[in-house]
Amino acid sequence: MSQIATHDGKVISVADGVVRVEMHVVSACSSCKAHEKCAFVDKADKVVEVETPDWKNYHEGDNVEVSVNEGLGLLAVLLAYFLPAVIIIGAVILLSVFTDSEAIAALVPIALIFIYFILLYKLHDQLQRKFSFGIVKK
């Protein structure tokens, strides 16, 4: 059973089926007593676009809650970091074993990563549907 992660946010714009929400995201260490003086606290304002059929019910300045399936975060890490690393390392190892050319062993993995990210770009629409956000007015 997948869990849902939620963040509070404020609507910054609404147009044609898309609600843009600004969220103030703070790292997990924000509960620490020294977090205001700590240089390692990760604070950022994130803007997400939420496609929703009832977009006309939202107005600029509305307080909302944005939700996303937590399992999708793992998939995003897999697609953005793990698979490219496996491609690079695997290609370098295989090419260094089967070829004597260091130039080929270095350039082919770069070309493979380029092709991989072009493929991700081409699959943008399918991935965007999978990585969709939910929104609820507070």
Secondary structure, 3 states (H helix, E strand, C coil): CCCEEEEEEEEEEEECCEEEEEEEEECHHHHCCCCCCCCCCCEEEEEEEEECCCHHHCCCCCEEEEEEECHHHHHHHHHHHHHHHHHHHHHHHHHHHHCCCHHHHHHHHHHHHHHHHHHHHHCHHHHHHHCCCEEEEC
